[in-house]
Amino acid sequence: MYVLFSPEGKARMKNWFLPVTVLGLSGLGLLFASERGRERVRQALDKLLEHSDPLGDFHKFCEDQLETIQKNLDRISEALQGPRAS
């Protein structure tokens, strides 16, 4: 079993963390170093911004559902309280 913290309380770096970080950063550097890579990134961002926001649609759906639930809860609350004496 690998222990992340040593008995002295100091955090130990896992053996794979630094090489993976260096590999990832060098891959991003190579991507942005070439004109072809920059063009691909621009195309990906353009496609992302061109299409509608799927999370926004999901958010609207959730808001609608919450409003429906709230209305139903209000109706149930009124029904349980019975007619009020005015």
N, C-alpha and C positions, 0 to 999 in steps of 0.2 A: 504494500500500500504506500502510495506517495503522499508525503506530508507537505502541505503548502507552507506552513509556518514551522520554523525550527523551535526547539525548546527554549532558546534564548529570546524568543518573541520577534525575531527578525523575519521578514517575508523572504522566501527563496523563490527565485525565478525558475520556472519550469524550463527544461532543456530545449524545448521546441519553440518557445515564445519569441526569442530574438531572431532565429533564422526565418521564421514565418513572417515576422514583421519586415525584415530586410527584403525578403523576396516579394512581398506585397507592394512595398514602397518602390522597389526597383521596377516592378511590372507597371505601376502607374507612371513612373518616370519615362519608361520606354514608350508607353502609350501616348503621352503628351509630347514626346520628343519628335515624333515623326508627323509629317503633314497628314498622312493617311489616318493615323490614330486620332489626331485632332478633328479631322473631318468626320470620322465615325462617332466621336463623342458629340459633335454638333448635331449630327443626324439623329442620334438617340435622344438628345434633349429636345430637338424640334418635334419628334414624334410624341414624346411624352407630353409636351406642352400643347400640341395640336389636339389631342383627344380630350374628351371631357374628364373631369376628375372622378374616378370611380369611388374614392373615399367620400367625396362630397355627396354623391348619390346615396351611398350607404348611410351617411350621417342624416340625410333628409328622411330616409326610410325609418331609421330608428326614432327620430323626433316625432314622426307621424304616429308610429306605434305607441310611443310614450304618451302622446296626447290622447289617443284612443283609450289606453289603459286608465289614464287619469279621469277621463269622462265617465268610464264605466265604474270606477271606484267611487266617484262622487254620487252617481246614481244609486249604487248599493248602499252607501252611507245614508243617503236620504231615505231610502226604503227601510232601512233598519231603525232609523230614528222615528219613523211613523209620522203622522200628521202633527204639526206643531199647533199648539193653542195660541191663537193670535188675539 
